[in-house]
Amino acid sequence: MNGFFKATDSPLPTVPGHDIAGVVVKVGSQVKNFKEGDEVYGDINEVALEQPKRFGSLAQYTAVEERLLSLKPNSLSFVEAASIPLAIETAYEGLERTGFSAGKSILVLGGAGGVGTHVIQLAKHVFGASKVAATASTGKLELLKSLGTDWAIDYTKENFEDLPEKFDVVYDTVGEVERAIKAMKEGGRVVTIVPLPTPATPPPPAFTFILTSKGSILEKLKPYFESGKVKPIIDPKSPFPFSKTVEAFSYLNTNRATGKVVVYPFP
């Protein structure tokens, strides 16, 4: 997401980074839910596309508001936990905004990406989807199936918008909103998380949104992580050591990552 910041970028010098997983070393006088020594995780930017923080998470220490954090599930390592907040909160809010609910069908464009892997799992195991379809390249189809995808579509061989079956919701994580609309049922919804050039907006009935980070979402999903119904997906090249942070961003820019890329440990 850092590459999308333009007019609202933080002033330089800036420490980038959204997601954190770590140990609380100090709390403010008004903090009620956490104490020193707690293992926590979260997205430290509440509304990043409008008000990104100047000092982000790619550092040994960072400061964050209490409402953006949740206690880390014991079942997750710090590396796993660090991969989750921004992606899963984006996935969750997008599904909520479409009115997604049990019994509905969904097509996820970019199912093997950081957000897409979570959309699949949430739709299937949390929201109760009747059918989950998702697109990916040939080598990533088995991953989609392992996450709960009923219909894994190889986008290198099939045009998803030409398939006879249509969907109640299409969740676009790759920037194919006009094609996504063609894959939607009449009366359905399309949500895209790929920013369009300002001041363009997605054509109706598609829409986009600006994520509001909330620790309460992580808290709500905690039982699903602890039971293993929802799991983090981390790219095989991860974790990158802090000294290779630039290489980690370069790898992200190839658009070939599977799941999330994590930087760990710090010096």
C-alpha positions in Angstrom: 0.0 0.0 0.0 2.9 2.4 0.5 3.3 2.9 -3.2 -0.2 4.3 -3.4 0.5 7.4 -1.2 0.9 10.6 -3.2 -0.6 13.9 -2.2 -1.2 12.6 1.4 2.3 11.2 1.9 3.9 11.9 5.2 6.7 14.6 5.1 10.2 13.3 4.7 12.1 11.8 6.3 9.5 9.0 6.7 9.6 5.6 8.3 7.3 3.4 6.2 5.3 0.4 7.4 1.8 -0.4 8.6 1.7 -3.8 10.3 3.4 -4.6 13.6 3.7 -7.6 15.9 5.7 -7.1 19.1 5.9 -6.6 22.8 4.6 -3.6 24.7 7.5 -1.8 26.4 5.6 1.2 27.7 1.9 2.3 28.0 0.4 5.8 28.5 -1.5 6.8 31.6 -4.9 6.4 29.8 -4.3 2.9 28.4 -6.7 0.3 29.9 -6.4 -2.9 27.8 -2.7 -3.5 27.6 0.3 -3.6 29.9 4.0 -3.8 29.6 5.0 -7.3 28.4 1.8 -8.0 26.4 2.3 -9.5 22.9 0.3 -7.4 20.5 -0.3 -6.8 16.8 -2.1 -4.4 14.6 -2.1 -1.9 11.8 -0.7 1.4 13.2 -2.2 3.6 10.6 -5.9 4.2 11.4 -6.8 5.8 8.0 -3.5 5.5 6.1 -4.6 6.7 2.7 -5.7 10.0 4.2 -3.5 10.4 7.2 -0.4 8.2 7.0 1.9 8.3 10.0 5.3 9.8 9.6 6.9 7.1 11.8 5.7 3.7 10.7 6.4 0.2 11.8 9.7 -0.6 10.0 11.7 0.2 13.1 12.8 -1.3 16.4 10.2 0.7 18.3 7.0 2.5 17.2 4.1 4.2 18.9 0.4 3.3 18.3 -3.0 4.1 19.7 -4.6 1.5 21.9 -7.7 1.1 19.7 -5.7 -0.1 16.8 -4.1 -3.1 18.6 -5.2 -6.6 19.7 -3.5 -9.2 21.8 -1.6 -11.6 19.6 -3.2 -15.1 19.4 -0.9 -17.6 21.2 -1.2 -19.8 18.1 0.6 -17.3 15.9 4.3 -16.5 15.8 5.4 -12.8 15.6 6.2 -13.3 11.9 2.8 -14.8 11.2 1.0 -12.1 13.2 2.9 -9.3 11.5 1.6 -10.5 8.1 -2.1 -10.2 9.1 -3.6 -6.8 10.2 -3.8 -4.5 7.2 -4.7 -7.4 4.8 -7.3 -9.0 6.8 -8.9 -5.8 8.0 -9.1 -4.7 4.3 -10.6 -8.1 3.4 -13.1 -7.9 6.3 -14.3 -4.3 5.7 -14.7 -4.9 2.0 -16.9 -8.0 2.6 -19.0 -6.0 5.2 -19.5 -3.1 2.8 -20.8 -5.4 0.1 -23.4 -6.8 2.5 -21.9 -10.2 2.1 -23.6 -12.9 4.1 -24.2 -16.6 4.5 -25.4 -18.3 1.3 -24.0 -15.8 -1.1 -21.4 -16.5 -3.8 -18.2 -14.6 -4.4 -15.4 -14.3 -7.0 -12.0 -13.1 -5.7 -9.7 -11.6 -8.3 -6.1 -12.1 -7.2 -6.9 -14.9 -4.7 -3.2 -15.7 -3.9 -2.3 -12.2 -2.9 -2.1 -10.7 0.6 -5.7 -9.5 0.7 -7.1 -12.2 -1.6 -6.0 -15.1 0.6 -7.9 -13.5 3.5 -11.0 -12.7 1.5 -11.2 -16.4 0.5 -10.9 -17.6 4.1 -13.2 -15.0 5.6 -15.9 -15.5 3.0 -15.8 -19.3 3.4 -15.2 -19.8 7.1 -16.5 -16.7 8.8 -19.3 -15.3 6.5 -20.6 -18.7 5.3 -20.3 -18.3 1.5 -22.2 -20.8 -0.6 -19.5 -20.8 -3.2 -16.0 -19.2 -3.4 -14.3 -18.8 -6.7 -10.9 -17.2 -7.1 -8.4 -16.4 -9.8 -4.6 -17.1 -9.8 -1.8 -18.3 -12.0 -1.4 -22.0 -12.7 1.1 -22.6 -10.0 -1.0 -21.1 -7.2 -4.3 -22.9 -7.8 -3.6 -25.6 -5.2 -3.1 -22.9 -2.6 -6.5 -21.4 -3.4 -8.1 -24.8 -2.9 -6.3 -25.3 0.4 -7.8 -22.0 1.6 -11.4 -23.1 0.9 -11.9 -22.1 -2.7 -14.5 -24.2 -4.4 -13.6 -23.1 -7.9 -10.0 -22.1 -8.7 -9.7 -20.3 -12.0 -6.5 -20.1 -13.9 -6.5 -16.6 -15.3 -3.7 -17.5 -17.8 -6.1 -19.9 -19.5 -9.7 -18.6 -18.8 -11.3 -15.2 -19.0 -13.3 -15.1 -15.7 -15.8 -12.5 -17.1 -16.8 -15.0 -19.9 -17.7 -17.9 -17.6 -21.4 -18.8 -17.6 -21.7 -18.6 -13.8 -22.1 -15.1 -12.2 -21.5 -14.1 -8.6 -23.3 -12.1 -5.9 -20.0 -10.3 -5.0 -16.8 -9.8 -6.9 -13.8 -8.7 -4.8 -11.2 -7.1 -7.0 -7.7 -6.9 -5.6 -5.9 -6.6 -8.9 -7.5 -3.6 -10.7 -9.8 -5.3 -13.2 -13.0 -3.5 -12.1 -14.7 -3.3 -15.5 -14.1 -7.0 -16.2 -15.3 -7.7 -12.6 -18.7 -6.1 -13.3 -19.2 -8.5 -16.2 -18.8 -11.4 -13.7 -21.4 -10.1 -11.3 -25.0 -11.2 -11.0 -27.7 -8.7 -11.6 -28.1 -6.8 -8.4 -24.7 -7.9 -7.1 -21.8 -5.8 -5.8 -18.2 -5.3 -6.9 -15.6 -3.9 -4.6 -12.1 -2.9 -5.7 -9.2 -2.0 -3.5 -6.9 -0.8 -6.3 -6.9 3.0 -6.3 -7.9 4.7 -9.5 -6.2 7.8 -10.9 -7.6 10.9 -9.1 -10.4 11.9 -9.4 -11.7 8.8 -11.2 -14.1 6.5 -9.4 -15.1 3.0 -10.2 -18.1 2.7 -12.6 -21.4 1.8 -10.9 -22.3 -0.6 -9.4 -18.6 -1.0 -8.3 -17.2 0.9 -5.4 -13.9 1.3 -3.5 -13.3 2.4 0.1 -10.6 3.7 2.4 -9.8 1.2 5.2 -10.3 2.3 8.8 -8.0 0.2 10.9 -9.6 -1.3 14.0 -8.1 -3.6 16.6 -11.7 -4.8 17.3 -11.7 -6.7 14.0 -8.6 -8.6 15.0 -10.2 -9.4 18.4 -13.4 -10.6 16.7 -11.4 -12.9 14.4 -9.1 -14.3 17.2 -11.1 -17.5 17.7 -10.7 -18.3 13.9 -7.0 -18.0 14.1 -6.7 -20.0 17.3 -8.9 -22.8 15.7 -6.9 -22.8 12.5 -9.9 -22.0 10.4 -8.2 -18.8 9.2 -4.5 -18.8 8.8 -1.7 -16.4 7.7 -0.2 -17.0 4.3 3.4 -15.8 4.1 5.5 -15.7 0.9 8.2 -18.4 0.8 10.9 -15.7 0.5 9.9 -14.2 3.8 11.0 -13.2 6.3 13.4 -10.7 5.0 16.0 -9.4 7.5 15.8 -5.7 8.3 19.0 -5.1 6.3 17.1 -6.4 3.2 14.1 -4.1 3.6 14.7 -2.4 0.2 14.9 -5.9 -1.5 11.6 -6.8 0.2 9.9 -3.8 -1.3 11.4 -4.5 -4.7 10.1 -8.0 -4.5 6.6 -6.7 -3.7 6.8 -4.5 -6.8 7.2 -7.6 -9.0 3.6 -8.6 -8.1 4.7 -12.2 -7.8 4.5 -12.5 -4.0 2.2 -15.2 -2.6 0.4 -13.9 0.5 2.4 -11.4 2.6 6.0 -10.3 2.7 7.4 -9.8 6.2 10.5 -8.1 7.5 12.0 -9.8 10.6 14.1 -9.7 12.7 15.1 -6.1 13.4 18.7 -5.4 14.6 
